[in-house]
């Protein structure tokens, strides 16, 4: 064979295989690092949002109107409330099971309470997203008041659930 290295021809399949394996591993490592960077950046953003407020359930600023006294919430309270409600929305399932079990029994708690908690979690998630997206605007309430009650999932953990 004129000028072709037989040793190279024999090693060529292993060189290709090594190259393919290296590239696949490198791409996997790059994707893993991008995922870690995304999680880290979301964690830092959440910490900044939460740490920026001394207390999530801060007392709203009172503004006296001519007819009644209404609470006015600043935009950053609405944004923090939206993030917290979106993140903690799965806790509504536990809350629904617990409160329904206490009032109606364990069987209804694990069946009906689960469904109620799932619905409550979806409602809280939606309210959190709406609060976060509309925090700079006076929507849906001009005072930026909470959409769902209780404001946070851990508040008012007693009595009947969604009656």
Rosetta blueprint (number, residue, H / E / L):
1 X L
2 X L
3 X L
4 X L
5 X L
6 X H
7 X H
8 X H
9 X H
10 X H
11 X H
12 X H
13 X H
14 X H
15 X H
16 X H
17 X H
18 X H
19 X H
20 X H
21 X H
22 X H
23 X H
24 X H
25 X H
26 X H
27 X H
28 X H
29 X H
30 X H
31 X H
32 X H
33 X H
34 X H
35 X H
36 X H
37 X H
38 X H
39 X H
40 X H
41 X H
42 X H
43 X H
44 X H
45 X H
46 X H
47 X H
48 X H
49 X H
50 X H
51 X H
52 X L
53 X L
54 X L
55 X L
56 X L
57 X L
58 X L
59 X L
60 X L
61 X E
62 X E
63 X E
64 X E
65 X L
66 X L
67 X L
68 X L
69 X E
70 X E
71 X E
72 X E
73 X L
74 X L
75 X H
76 X H
77 X H
78 X H
79 X H
80 X H
81 X H
82 X H
83 X H
84 X H
85 X H
86 X H
87 X H
88 X L
89 X L
90 X L
91 X H
92 X H
93 X H
94 X H
95 X H
96 X H
97 X H
98 X H
99 X H
100 X H
101 X H
102 X H
103 X H
104 X H
105 X L
106 X H
107 X H
108 X H
109 X H
110 X H
111 X H
112 X H
113 X H
114 X H
115 X H
116 X H
117 X H
118 X H
119 X H
120 X H
121 X H
122 X H
123 X H
124 X H
125 X H
126 X H
127 X H
128 X H
129 X H
130 X H
131 X H
132 X H
133 X H
134 X L
135 X L
136 X L
137 X L
138 X L
139 X L
140 X L
141 X L
142 X L
143 X L
144 X L
145 X L
146 X L
147 X L
148 X L
149 X L
150 X L
151 X L
152 X L
153 X L
154 X L
155 X L
156 X L
157 X L
158 X L
159 X L
160 X L
161 X L
162 X L
163 X L
